[in-house]
Amino acid sequence: MADVFELLSKAVFEGEIEDAEDLAKRALSEWLDPLSVIEKGCVDGIEKAGDLFAKGEYFLPELVAAAEAMKAAMAVLEPALSEQKGERKSLGRVVLGTVHGDIHDIGKSIVGSMLSAAGFSVHDLGVDVSNETFVNKVKEVSADILGLSALLTTTMPRQQEVIEMLRAEGLRDKVKVIVGGAPVTQEWADKCGADAFAEDAIRAVQVAKRLTGN
Ligand code: B1M
């Protein structure tokens, strides 16, 4: 019999919004770890949809439906991730967002939830965030970390532009910059002048702790 991970992956892959939401609730009622449910269920399903899209076997409406199903499940699972936080002193202030021209928010939001669960105060600016908005928010909250997510090769250059803008504003040595997103690599992080690259949400937390001396 298929387990809840497989069923959730299939529901996301097929864009079945109600099933995805119900299965996420079922997973929590079975006391499964929310992060495992996200990775083995939701991410598995959305990646299968992405693979078919890349091969031209899935079209944009199917990809959108898969993303909607994933978001419905995430709306159930993310509060459970954040609940793991408990009462602790903040490990530092993080400004986070997806760069200008890019509306992919699923991975960025998981990173935000995980950082928040780990004890960071996260200011999530959302998607399609302008370079100026990032820099202004860093200034406003005296951020310790700026997290820039980019999912498209065409939007990765925005990460470098934001870093250059921080430098021009005299803020570069006041904030550590982490870059991430599916096309981003360590090589790009070095090239664009970031302090660190994180491949996934768990590594983003490890890197943020290292950069803030926690
Ligand atoms: Co888009 N899309 N998409 N898409 N989409 C990709 C990224 C793509 C690889 C699909 C493909 O062709 N195989 C491709 C990009 C090709 C490229 O540039 N290399 C692509 C394309 C082309 C497009 C459009 C241009 C399609 C079109 O319109 N013709 C368009 C662009 C819109 C825009 O942004 N301007 C588009 C649109 C969409 C949807 C709206 C349909 C939807 C997004 C819905 C949403 O986010 N609300 C969507 C989706 C769902 C995907 C795929 C299938 C899945 C992305 C995802 O959510 N993954 C994706 C294919 C893929 O990645 N396999 C694809 C799950 C998520 C948990 O992983 O986001 O990688 P990810 O996040 C991970 C890590 O990367 C990392 O941690 C996360 C958790 O572990 N991470 C960070 C992310 N940010 C981080 C920040 C950090 C640290 C780590 O520090 C700050």
Residues whose N, C-alpha, C, O or C-beta is under 5 A from the ligand:
A	BS01	B1M	V43 I46 E47 A49 G50 D51 F53 A54 L60 L63 V64 A67 G101 D102 I103 H104 D105 I106 G107 K108 I110 V111 G147 L148 S149 L151 L152 T153 T154 I178 V179 G180 G181 A182 P183 A198 E199 D200 A201 A204
